[in-house]
Amino acid sequence: MPKKFSTKNLVVLEEPTSDRTGLGCFEFTDEYSVFHHGKMPDPIPGKGEACCRIAAFNFGLLAREGVPTHFRGFHAPNRMDFDLLRVVDPQRRTLGPMDVNHLLPLQVVFRNVLPEGSSVLRRLRLGRLSATDIGLTEPPEPGTVLARPVIEYTTKLEEIDRFVDRDEAAGISGLNAEQQAELEERTRLIDEIVTDHARSVGLVLADGKAEFGRDGQGRLVLVDHVGSPDEARLLLDGAHADKQVLRDHYAADGLQTQVEEWVEEGRPRSTWPAPKPLPPEVVQVVGEMYRSLCEVWTGTRVWGERDLDLVLHRLEAVGVGRNES
């Protein structure tokens, strides 16, 4: 997503060069976005801090398993320092296997389960994807557990992210076959590490996405962050404990269908009408969900929130949560 639509503020502390990483700082905010709409009307109290704490915790998990990342340090409550790589727009300059110190213009999506709300199910219903495209012999039902994690790619630097196949992904990111194989192997390892932790705290990691770059020596490193409720789908007894609850709310109001129509028409984003604000009780309980999830995930009592299962029941009571069990 272009930086102007990000829900993290970026502070450049030291600019990167063609052969040397710089230094950046993310400030995680309480803002959120759904359906490529940019920032939505209502900040979610505590969301930024919760996601930042989860992200920093996950970088610790990955470091213990030897996964190279750009992470440098966490600054409570909601800031994170990291090695800053160059952003090279592939539409302006073609990347190649020998290029170093740059962000890969891709999001690598990994899928373990196909819960209701997964884009796979929607794309299958709309005929934009076939079961064989994701290694299945027949169309899956909501809640299908995949025998082997599926990897998909989307673009990263375009105004509206789009799914691309392996060949196009390699082409726009300048990866040769060996480098792409390493990218996919690394993604599966990250998925395994985060999935194992989710299981240890009673959750299911249904899917997520990872972003990568190549450092000054050409080494593949994880960038941005992984496994937060804004970047992944996390389930407790089949109920979403992630941003999907907000997607569901606006999908029920028809926003997802509207956005798809506007994109297809080529309607400029600046002309899209502002979405309706959330009901105040929804803002309150979704904030509780983020904060309670953070305490479960990190094992640290920061706010002293109610148990996550109680919060998710409360979400259902206010008409937002969805249970698939």
C-alpha positions in Angstrom: 0.0 0.0 0.0 1.4 3.5 -0.8 2.7 5.2 2.3 -0.1 7.9 2.2 -2.6 5.1 2.9 -0.6 3.3 5.5 -1.8 3.1 9.1 1.9 3.4 10.3 3.8 6.6 10.3 7.3 6.3 9.0 10.1 8.5 10.3 13.3 8.3 8.2 16.2 8.7 10.6 18.9 7.9 8.1 18.4 7.6 4.3 19.5 4.4 2.6 21.9 4.5 -0.4 22.4 2.1 -3.3 24.7 -0.1 -1.2 24.0 0.8 2.4 20.9 0.4 4.6 19.4 3.4 6.4 17.5 3.6 9.6 13.7 4.1 10.0 11.1 4.2 12.7 7.5 3.0 12.5 4.9 4.6 14.7 1.9 2.2 14.8 -1.3 4.3 14.9 -4.9 3.5 16.0 -6.1 4.0 12.4 -7.1 1.2 10.1 -8.1 0.5 6.5 -10.2 -2.0 4.7 -10.8 -2.8 1.0 -8.1 -0.4 -0.3 -10.2 2.5 1.0 -7.4 4.2 2.9 -7.9 5.4 6.4 -11.4 4.8 7.9 -13.3 7.3 10.0 -12.8 5.8 13.5 -9.5 5.2 15.3 -9.5 2.0 17.4 -8.2 2.7 20.9 -5.1 0.7 21.6 -4.8 -0.9 18.2 -1.5 0.7 17.3 0.2 -0.3 20.6 -1.3 -3.8 20.5 -0.1 -4.4 16.9 3.4 -3.0 17.6 3.8 -5.1 20.7 2.7 -8.2 18.8 5.0 -7.4 15.9 8.0 -6.8 18.2 7.3 -10.1 20.0 7.2 -12.0 16.7 10.5 -10.5 15.7 11.9 -12.1 18.9 10.4 -15.4 17.9 11.9 -15.2 14.5 15.3 -14.1 15.8 15.5 -17.2 18.1 15.0 -19.4 15.0 17.7 -17.5 13.0 15.4 -15.8 10.6 17.1 -12.6 9.3 14.9 -9.5 9.6 15.2 -5.7 9.5 14.1 -5.2 13.1 16.3 -3.2 15.4 14.3 -2.5 18.5 10.9 -1.8 20.2 10.2 1.5 22.0 7.1 1.4 24.1 4.3 1.9 23.6 4.1 1.9 19.8 7.4 2.6 18.0 9.8 0.3 16.3 13.3 1.0 14.8 14.4 -1.0 11.7 16.9 -1.1 8.9 15.5 1.0 6.1 15.9 -0.3 2.5 15.5 1.6 -0.7 12.1 1.6 -2.5 12.6 0.9 -6.2 9.5 1.2 -8.3 9.6 -1.6 -10.9 7.6 0.5 -13.3 10.4 3.0 -13.4 13.4 0.7 -13.0 13.7 -3.0 -13.7 15.1 -5.0 -10.8 17.5 -7.8 -11.3 19.1 -10.7 -9.3 22.2 -8.7 -8.6 20.4 -5.7 -7.2 20.9 -5.1 -3.4 19.5 -3.0 -0.6 16.0 -2.7 -1.8 12.4 -3.6 -0.8 10.9 -6.4 -2.9 7.7 -4.9 -4.4 5.7 -7.9 -3.3 3.5 -9.2 -0.5 3.8 -13.0 0.0 0.6 -14.4 1.3 0.6 -17.7 3.1 -2.6 -19.7 3.8 -3.2 -22.5 6.3 -7.0 -22.4 6.6 -9.6 -20.8 4.4 -12.0 -19.1 6.9 -15.1 -17.2 5.8 -13.7 -13.8 4.7 -10.7 -15.3 2.9 -10.2 -13.6 -0.4 -9.7 -17.2 -1.9 -13.4 -18.0 -1.2 -14.6 -14.7 -2.7 -12.3 -15.0 -5.8 -13.5 -18.6 -6.3 -17.2 -17.5 -6.1 -16.5 -14.7 -8.6 -14.6 -17.0 -11.1 -11.3 -15.1 -10.6 -9.6 -18.2 -9.3 -9.9 -21.9 -9.7 -9.4 -24.7 -7.1 -6.5 -26.0 -9.1 -4.7 -22.6 -8.9 -4.2 -23.3 -5.2 -3.5 -27.0 -5.4 -7.0 -28.3 -4.7 -9.0 -30.8 -6.7 -12.4 -29.3 -5.8 -13.8 -25.9 -4.5 -13.2 -25.6 -0.7 -15.8 -24.9 1.9 -15.3 -22.1 4.5 -13.1 -23.5 7.2 -11.1 -25.8 5.0 -7.8 -26.8 6.5 -5.1 -27.0 3.8 -2.9 -30.1 3.7 0.0 -27.9 2.8 0.2 -24.1 3.2 -0.5 -22.2 0.0 1.6 -19.3 -1.1 0.3 -16.5 -3.3 1.7 -13.1 -4.3 0.3 -9.6 -4.6 1.9 -6.4 -5.8 3.1 -4.0 -3.1 3.8 -0.5 -4.7 0.7 -0.1 -6.9 -2.2 2.0 -5.7 -4.5 -1.1 -5.6 -2.7 -4.3 -4.8 -3.4 -7.2 -7.2 -2.7 -10.9 -7.2 0.0 -12.0 -9.6 1.3 -15.4 -10.5 4.8 -16.7 -9.7 6.4 -15.7 -13.0 5.1 -12.1 -12.7 6.1 -12.0 -9.1 9.7 -13.0 -9.9 9.8 -10.6 -12.8 8.7 -7.5 -11.0 11.0 -8.3 -8.0 14.1 -9.2 -10.0 14.4 -12.7 -8.6 15.9 -15.7 -10.3 14.6 -19.2 -9.8 17.0 -19.9 -6.9 16.1 -16.7 -5.1 12.4 -17.2 -5.5 12.7 -20.7 -4.1 14.5 -19.2 -1.1 11.8 -16.6 -0.7 9.1 -19.3 -0.6 11.1 -21.5 1.7 11.6 -18.6 4.1 7.9 -17.7 4.0 7.0 -21.3 4.9 9.5 -21.2 7.8 8.0 -17.9 9.1 4.5 -19.3 8.8 5.6 -22.4 10.8 7.1 -20.3 13.6 4.2 -18.0 14.0 1.7 -20.8 13.6 3.4 -22.8 16.3 3.2 -19.8 18.7 -0.5 -19.2 17.8 -1.2 -22.9 18.7 0.6 -22.6 22.0 -1.7 -19.8 23.1 -4.9 -21.5 21.9 -5.2 -19.7 18.5 -5.2 -20.7 14.9 -3.2 -18.7 12.3 -5.4 -19.0 9.3 -3.3 -16.9 7.0 -0.9 -14.0 6.9 1.4 -12.1 4.7 5.1 -11.4 4.7 7.2 -8.7 3.0 10.9 -9.0 2.2 13.9 -7.0 1.0 17.5 -7.6 0.1 20.0 -6.0 2.3 23.3 -4.4 1.3 24.9 -7.8 0.9 21.9 -9.2 -1.1 20.7 -11.2 1.8 16.9 -11.9 2.0 15.4 -10.2 5.1 11.9 -10.0 6.4 10.7 -6.4 6.5 7.6 -4.5 7.8 6.2 -7.1 10.3 4.3 -10.4 10.3 1.5 -12.1 12.4 -0.3 -9.0 13.8 -4.1 -8.9 13.7 -3.9 -6.3 10.9 -1.7 -8.6 8.7 -3.1 -12.0 9.6 -6.3 -13.9 10.3 -6.3 -15.3 13.9 -9.1 -17.6 15.0 -10.2 -18.6 18.5 -12.7 -21.5 18.3 -13.5 -20.4 14.8 -14.2 -16.8 15.7 -12.0 -14.0 14.2 -9.8 -12.1 16.6 -8.4 -9.8 13.9 -9.3 -7.0 11.5 -11.7 -9.3 9.7 -14.4 -8.3 12.1 -14.1 -4.7 10.7 -14.1 -6.0 7.1 -17.2 -8.0 7.9 -19.0 -5.0 9.3 -18.4 -2.9 6.2 -18.9 -5.8 3.8 -22.4 -6.2 5.2 -23.0 -2.5 4.3 -21.9 -3.2 0.7 -18.6 -1.3 0.9 -16.5 -4.1 -0.5 -18.8 -4.5 -3.6 -18.8 -0.7 -4.1 -15.0 -0.5 -3.9 -14.6 -3.3 -6.5 -16.9 -1.5 -8.8 -15.1 1.8 -8.4 -11.8 0.1 -9.1 -13.1 -1.6 -12.2 -14.5 1.7 -13.4 -11.2 3.4 -12.9 -12.8 5.9 -10.5 -10.1 8.0 -8.8 -9.8 7.2 -5.1 -10.1 10.9 -4.3 -13.7 10.8 -5.5 -14.8 7.8 -3.3 -17.3 8.9 -0.7 -16.3 8.6 2.9 -17.5 5.4 4.7 -20.0 5.7 7.5 -18.4 5.8 11.0 -18.6 2.7 13.2 -21.2 2.6 16.1 -19.4 3.7 19.3 -20.0 0.4 21.0 -18.3 -1.4 18.1 -15.2 0.9 18.3 -15.0 0.1 22.1 -15.3 -3.6 21.8 -13.0 -3.9 18.8 -10.4 -2.0 20.7 -10.8 -4.5 23.6 -10.3 -7.3 21.1 -6.9 -5.9 19.9 -5.7 -5.3 23.4 -6.9 -8.6 24.8 -5.3 -10.5 21.9 -2.0 -8.7 22.5 -2.0 -9.8 26.1 -2.8 -13.4 25.1 -0.2 -13.4 22.3 2.7 -11.8 24.3 1.8 -13.2 27.7 2.1 -9.7 29.2 -0.7 -7.9 31.0 -0.5 -4.4 29.7 -4.2 -3.2 30.1 -5.7 -6.0 32.2 -8.3 -6.7 29.6 -11.1 -9.3 29.8 -10.3 -12.8 28.5 -10.3 -12.9 24.7 -13.2 -15.4 24.4 -15.4 -13.1 26.5 -14.5 -10.1 24.3 -15.3 -12.1 21.1 -18.7 -13.1 22.6 -19.3 -9.4 23.2 -18.4 -8.6 19.6 -21.1 -11.1 18.5 -23.5 -9.3 20.9 -23.0 -6.0 19.2 -23.4 -7.6 15.7 -19.8 -7.6 14.5 -18.1 -10.9 15.4 -18.7 -14.0 13.3 -18.3 -17.6 14.6 -17.6 -20.3 12.1 -17.5 -23.3 14.5 
